[in-house]
Amino acid sequence: MIENWDFEKPIIELEKKIEELRKFSKEKGVDLSTEINNLEKKLKSLKKGIYSNLSPWQKIQIARHPKRPTTLDYINLAMKDFVLLCGDRLFGEDRAIIAGLATLDDKKIVVIGHQKGKDTKENIVRSFGCANPEGYRKAIRLMRLGERFGLPIVCLIDTPGAYPGVGAEERGQALAIAENIRDMFSIRSPIVIVVIGEGGSGGALGVGVGDKVLIMEYAYYSVISPEGCAAILWKDAAQKKEAAKVLKLTAPDLLSLGIIDEIVQEPEGGAHRNSEITAKNLKESILRNLKELSSVDIDALVKSRYDKFRKMGVFKE
């Protein structure tokens, strides 16, 4: 069953009413097609009005939806011949990051992505998509493998942040992320980044440096969560809606600021409403960007990647 948010209640009520009329019409043999058609038109207009005017906080709710497609979902729906590769060759395997080789149409790629769970038990195993240092070291190991064999790299971001545990800090969490950011600037393979859900802080940036940075329509990308920002600025986590607004973390905001290059469209109401269509849109966007990047000289590509991130931000002296 798909969980619904408060702003979706009018839609759900109207959908139920339409379904009840259809059932009544079928059982009693009464022609209610005119009434049903009128309600369907009203439903379409209502959906358009609600989903085209979502607040930043409402978009964050959609990005965090428990039924939202994960990295493995997109691998299964949009890719084939996936070969899972594990371990960082230093400490162990981090199940919060999925990494391996796959085929996208006829193009062989390295695919890396944060992986959340489908239920509480799996989320605990996968640390709710919060990677440890070994996850980031595994990611850069796979990127170097892609570089060695001339394979493009696709990174799917979906994390509230890096894992905050004591063990992660003891094993060099900050260093692992910093080294990944540094090394991704010099990887001599095309890199496409896609924020598919949550893009939280350094946990996202640890696999977030690329030639093209895309974002799903209802995903978000931010230096801090709205709750964390509210707790710091207002000393009150309840101010999360206001924090979401001022952080400028939605896809349109990020595009206007030059943080991301393209918005990947989702079905009306979010990716969880139709995973197949979402995966198709994502696949087309990745392939189009990889085709564009493949025509660029590799030295020029690496320089352009560095320059792209150096130009971000507004500075005052």
Long-range contacts (C-beta under 8 A, 24 or more apart in sequence): 2-67, 2-272, 2-273, 3-65, 3-66, 3-67, 5-58, 5-61, 5-62, 7-50, 7-54, 7-58, 8-50, 8-269, 10-46, 10-50, 11-43, 11-46, 11-47, 11-50, 11-269, 14-39, 14-42, 14-43, 14-46, 15-43, 18-43, 47-268, 47-269, 48-268, 51-268, 51-269, 54-218, 55-241, 55-244, 55-245, 56-220, 56-226, 56-241, 56-244, 56-245, 56-247, 56-249, 56-250, 56-253, 57-226, 57-240, 57-241, 57-244, 57-245, 59-218, 59-220, 59-250, 59-251, 60-220, 60-226, 60-244, 60-249, 62-218, 62-269, 62-270, 62-272, 63-197, 63-198, 63-216, 63-218, 63-219, 63-220, 64-197, 64-198, 65-270, 65-272, 66-118, 67-272, 68-197, 68-270, 68-271, 68-272, 69-196, 69-271, 69-272, 69-275, 69-278, 69-279, 70-113, 70-115, 70-116, 70-118, 70-158, 70-196, 70-197, 71-98, 71-111, 71-113, 71-114, 71-115, 71-156, 71-158, 71-196, 72-98, 72-115, 73-275, 73-279, 74-113, 74-156, 74-196, 74-279, 74-282, 75-102, 75-111, 75-113, 77-275, 77-276, 77-279, 78-104, 78-279, 78-280, 78-282, 78-283, 78-286, 79-103, 79-104, 79-109, 79-111, 79-283, 82-111, 85-138, 85-142, 85-145, 86-138, 87-134, 87-138, 88-133, 88-134, 88-135, 88-137, 88-138, 88-141, 89-137, 89-141, 90-134, 90-137, 91-133, 91-134, 91-137, 91-171, 92-134, 93-134, 93-138, 94-127, 94-131, 94-132, 94-134, 94-135, 94-138, 95-125, 95-126, 95-127, 96-126, 96-127, 96-128, 96-129, 96-130, 96-131, 96-132, 96-135, 96-159, 96-163, 97-131, 97-135, 97-136, 97-138, 97-139, 97-207, 99-138, 99-139, 99-142, 100-142, 101-151, 104-154, 104-283, 104-286, 104-287, 104-290, 105-283, 105-287, 107-152, 107-287, 107-290, 108-151, 109-146, 109-151, 109-152, 109-153, 109-154, 109-290, 110-142, 110-143, 110-145, 110-146, 110-151, 110-152, 110-153, 110-154, 110-189, 111-153, 111-154, 111-155, 111-156, 112-139, 112-142, 112-143, 112-153, 112-154, 112-155, 112-156, 112-207, 113-155, 113-156, 113-157, 113-158, 113-196, 113-207, 114-156, 114-157, 114-158, 114-159, 114-203, 114-207, 115-158, 116-158, 116-159, 116-197, 127-163, 128-160, 129-158, 129-159, 129-160, 129-198, 130-159, 130-160, 130-161, 130-162, 130-163, 130-164, 130-203, 131-159, 131-162, 131-163, 131-203, 131-206, 132-162, 132-163, 132-165, 132-167, 132-168, 132-171, 132-173, 133-168, 133-171, 133-172, 133-173, 133-175, 133-176, 134-171, 134-176, 136-162, 136-176, 136-177, 136-179, 136-180, 136-206, 136-207, 137-176, 139-180, 139-206, 139-207, 140-179, 140-180, 140-183, 140-184, 143-183, 143-184, 143-187, 143-189, 143-191, 144-183, 144-187, 146-187, 146-189, 147-187, 147-188, 147-189, 150-189, 151-189, 152-189, 152-190, 152-191, 152-192, 152-290, 152-293, 152-294, 153-187, 153-189, 153-190, 153-191, 153-192, 153-210, 154-191, 154-192, 154-194, 154-286, 154-290, 155-191, 155-192, 155-193, 155-194, 155-207, 155-208, 155-210, 156-194, 156-196, 157-193, 157-194, 157-195, 157-196, 157-197, 157-198, 157-199, 157-204, 157-207, 157-208, 157-221, 158-195, 158-196, 158-197, 158-198, 158-199, 158-219, 159-198, 159-199, 159-200, 159-203, 159-204, 160-198, 160-200, 160-203, 160-225, 161-200, 161-201, 161-202, 161-203, 161-204, 161-225, 162-201, 162-202, 162-203, 162-206, 163-203, 174-202, 176-206, 177-202, 177-203, 177-205, 177-206, 180-206, 180-207, 180-209, 181-205, 181-206, 181-208, 181-209, 184-209, 184-210, 185-209, 185-302, 185-305, 185-306, 185-309, 186-302, 187-302, 188-298, 188-302, 189-298, 190-290, 190-293, 190-294, 190-296, 190-301, 191-305, 192-286, 192-289, 192-290, 192-293, 194-264, 194-282, 194-285, 194-286, 195-219, 195-220, 195-221, 195-260, 196-271, 196-282, 200-224, 200-225, 201-225, 209-305, 209-309, 210-305, 211-293, 211-301, 211-304, 211-305, 211-308, 212-261, 212-262, 212-289, 212-292, 212-293, 213-259, 213-260, 213-261, 214-260, 214-261, 214-262, 214-263, 214-264, 214-285, 214-286, 214-289, 215-251, 215-254, 215-255, 215-260, 215-262, 215-263, 215-264, 216-251, 216-263, 216-264, 216-266, 216-271, 216-278, 216-282, 217-251, 217-263, 217-264, 217-265, 217-266, 218-251, 218-266, 218-270, 218-271, 219-251, 220-249, 220-250, 220-251, 221-249, 221-254, 221-259, 221-260, 222-247, 222-249, 223-247, 258-311, 258-312, 259-312, 261-289, 262-289
